[in-house]
């Protein structure tokens, strides 16, 4: 009988690495990750600086990194709205920027035409000075850690790591999904890592470690149920649940709309209940690193299970 690789792979997820990269992207040296802010004295805006850091980490793990440019604008801020939803459409004459989707691709050994996409949006809010620690530096560093751990894993199917942008408009995941459809890519699963560990103040106070697998279509439900299965089978310890959306949303929704229904988003709570959501107080010090590590481990386990079994 072939030995199950998942426990050994999960054990390689390092909380220290998650923390170091989280603080790099959401505090020092990068206070934000947006196209409309450049640190005084620096040549590149903070999103481009984040792109360079992410690419360097992936390249250090042995992945060539591809960049796909998409034209976007920054959101405006409407202070008449509640704090969490103050984003507003840009004005017609607001500047356009090139935002980049970053890809790191691992080619499968036996069924390379079948693709598992692991994605996270890497930008922080363009309309407010928020570090965006939970939203979504955690998903970014979680995906980077999974990529590192899987760099020497002999995947049967291809695994693509996609870092996109959701806090500028339009979402760059739309371009990624539509180009995948145009190429005829055979994407068998999409795992969107977004705001993992973000939860209500009551859950924070109680020390609960939560994760919700959010899906839209029946094919996504199977992935959501797999998250529950691996959490129990490998005794990860999450309070793991599933929830169905009435219509596609977030970056996984871009792929659902493009015809790839086997998509799930791993998020800390649903409806999303982080008290610092879209606020200046979404800082890395507030992140439950143990919860993040557990959610990354569960995501890794589900990704490998899909790779093994299809």
Beta strands, then each sheet from edge to edge (+ up, - down):
strand 1: 65-74
strand 2: 76-77
strand 3: 87-88
strand 4: 97-106
strand 5: 111-121
strand 6: 157-164
strand 7: 168-169
strand 8: 186-193
strand 9: 210-215
strand 10: 239-244
strand 11: 263-267
sheet 1: 7+ 1- 4+ 6- 5- 8- 11- 9+ 10+
sheet 2: 2+ 3-
end
